[in-house]
Amino acid sequence: MNAKKSILLIVLVLLIDQISKIYIKTNFQLGEEIYVFDWFRIHFIENNGAAWGTELGGKTGKLILTLFRLCAIVGIGIWLRNSIRDKSHNLLIISISLIFCGALGNIIDSVFYGIIFNDSYGQVANFTTSQAYGTLFHGKVVDMLYFPIWQGILPEWVPGLGGKFFTFFNAIFNIADSAISIGVMILLFFSKTIFPKK
């Protein structure tokens, strides 16, 4: 896979990610949900911190996380460039491209959304600079894809969770998260093909 195809993949996924986030942000109030199917919903939340919404010590923690993500994406970019230059396996280049654009998509939210949008609490957000909800590097990541494939009370024999209400799959995520997950799964499932023993 050459550089042009890699860049095309990155731009395409990044556009889908940002268009979907901007659409949700400017058409949904925070917490609003639409049922597409029983097992698939559009549910608008904002991620204030790291993975799964983990908080990291307020504004300072958020800034450190964003700066770490920026450093990580530079490293991923170098890995991608070297893999293309070395004519590595196509699956490796595809996986790194997906991880790169997914990380970049969430970084855009973290860096810029705080200064270009107003709040989504009880209202639909607008592009604004006079009533922005945050500052540079302190934006929130927009998540909206929710797949509660199964919900119900688990049987009593299930260790630790028996008799309790349980939802599978309970995470709410976005296109960028999906790109990262798919890229990592490609690396895991096809590792012998991508990294053959010499």
C-alpha positions in Angstrom: 0.0 0.0 0.0 1.5 3.4 -1.0 1.4 6.7 0.8 -1.5 8.1 -1.4 -3.8 5.2 -0.5 -2.9 5.5 3.2 -3.6 9.3 3.2 -6.9 8.7 1.3 -8.0 6.1 4.0 -7.0 8.5 6.8 -8.8 11.5 5.3 -11.9 9.4 4.5 -12.3 8.0 8.0 -11.4 11.4 9.6 -14.1 13.1 7.5 -16.7 10.5 8.5 -15.7 10.9 12.1 -15.8 14.7 12.3 -19.0 15.0 10.2 -20.8 12.6 12.4 -19.6 14.3 15.6 -20.5 17.8 14.3 -23.9 16.6 13.2 -24.6 15.1 16.7 -23.2 18.1 18.5 -25.4 20.5 16.5 -28.6 18.4 16.4 -28.7 16.6 19.7 -28.9 17.7 23.3 -26.5 16.0 25.7 -28.1 12.7 26.7 -30.6 12.6 23.8 -31.1 9.2 22.3 -32.7 7.8 19.1 -33.5 4.1 18.6 -32.4 2.9 15.2 -33.0 -0.8 16.3 -33.5 -2.3 19.7 -29.8 -3.3 19.7 -28.5 0.0 18.1 -29.1 3.5 19.3 -27.6 7.0 18.7 -27.0 8.3 22.2 -25.1 11.6 22.6 -22.6 11.8 25.4 -19.4 13.7 25.9 -16.2 12.0 27.2 -14.4 14.3 29.7 -11.3 12.2 30.1 -9.5 9.1 29.0 -10.9 5.8 27.8 -14.4 5.0 29.1 -14.9 8.5 30.4 -12.2 8.2 33.2 -11.5 11.5 34.8 -7.9 12.6 35.1 -7.5 15.2 37.8 -9.4 18.1 36.3 -8.0 20.6 33.8 -4.4 19.8 34.5 -5.0 16.1 34.0 -7.0 16.8 30.8 -4.1 18.9 29.4 -1.5 16.2 30.2 -3.7 13.6 28.5 -4.1 15.8 25.4 -0.4 16.5 25.2 0.3 12.8 25.6 -2.0 12.0 22.8 -0.3 14.6 20.6 3.1 13.0 21.3 1.6 9.5 20.7 0.2 10.5 17.3 3.7 11.8 16.2 5.1 8.4 17.1 2.3 6.6 15.2 2.9 8.9 12.2 6.6 8.1 12.2 5.7 4.3 12.4 3.3 4.7 9.5 5.9 6.6 7.4 8.6 4.0 8.0 6.2 1.2 7.2 5.2 2.7 3.9 8.9 3.5 3.1 9.9 -0.1 3.9 7.0 -1.5 1.8 5.6 -3.4 4.8 2.6 -5.7 4.5 -0.6 -3.9 3.4 -2.4 -5.0 6.5 0.2 -3.3 8.7 -0.1 -0.1 6.8 -3.9 -0.2 6.9 -4.0 -0.9 10.7 -1.5 1.9 11.5 -3.5 4.3 9.2 -6.7 3.4 11.1 -5.1 3.9 14.5 -3.5 7.2 13.4 -6.8 8.7 12.0 -8.8 7.4 15.0 -6.3 9.1 17.4 -6.3 12.3 15.4 -10.1 12.4 15.3 -10.3 12.3 19.1 -7.5 14.8 19.4 -9.4 17.3 17.3 -12.3 17.1 19.7 -10.0 17.5 22.7 -8.0 20.4 21.3 -10.6 22.5 19.4 -14.2 21.6 20.4 -14.0 23.5 23.7 -13.4 26.8 21.8 -15.7 26.4 18.8 -18.9 25.1 20.5 -21.1 26.2 23.3 -22.6 23.9 25.9 -24.9 20.9 25.0 -26.6 20.8 28.4 -30.3 21.3 27.9 -29.8 22.8 24.4 -28.4 22.0 21.0 -24.9 23.4 20.6 -23.9 26.0 18.0 -20.6 27.1 16.5 -19.6 30.0 18.6 -16.6 31.9 19.9 -18.3 34.2 22.4 -19.9 31.5 24.6 -17.5 28.5 24.1 -17.8 25.9 26.8 -14.1 25.4 27.3 -10.6 26.5 26.3 -8.0 25.3 23.9 -6.8 21.7 24.8 -9.8 21.3 27.1 -12.6 20.1 24.7 -14.7 17.0 25.2 -14.8 14.0 22.9 -18.2 13.4 21.3 -19.5 9.8 21.5 -22.7 8.5 20.0 -22.7 4.9 18.9 -24.4 2.6 21.4 -25.0 -1.1 20.8 -26.9 -2.6 23.9 -27.1 -6.0 22.1 -28.5 -7.7 25.2 -30.0 -6.4 28.4 -31.5 -8.4 31.3 -31.0 -10.1 34.7 -28.1 -12.5 34.7 -28.7 -16.0 36.0 -27.7 -16.6 39.7 -24.9 -19.0 38.7 -22.9 -16.2 37.0 -20.0 -15.4 39.4 -20.1 -11.9 40.9 -22.9 -10.7 38.6 -25.6 -13.3 39.1 -29.0 -11.8 39.7 -27.9 -8.3 38.6 -29.1 -6.3 35.6 -26.5 -6.4 32.9 -26.1 -4.8 29.5 -23.9 -6.3 26.8 -22.4 -4.1 25.1 -22.6 -1.0 27.3 -19.9 1.2 25.9 -20.8 4.4 23.9 -18.2 5.3 21.3 -17.5 7.1 18.0 -16.1 6.4 14.6 -12.5 7.4 15.7 -12.7 4.8 18.5 -14.0 2.2 16.0 -11.0 3.0 13.7 -8.5 2.5 16.5 -10.2 -0.8 17.6 -10.3 -2.2 14.1 -6.6 -1.2 13.6 -5.6 -3.0 16.8 -7.7 -6.1 16.0 -6.0 -6.3 12.6 -2.6 -6.2 14.3 -3.7 -8.9 16.8 -5.5 -11.3 14.5 -3.1 -11.1 11.5 0.2 -10.7 13.5 1.7 -13.8 11.9 1.0 -12.5 8.4 2.1 -9.0 9.2 5.2 -9.9 11.1 6.4 -13.2 9.6 9.3 -15.1 11.2 12.5 -14.7 9.2 
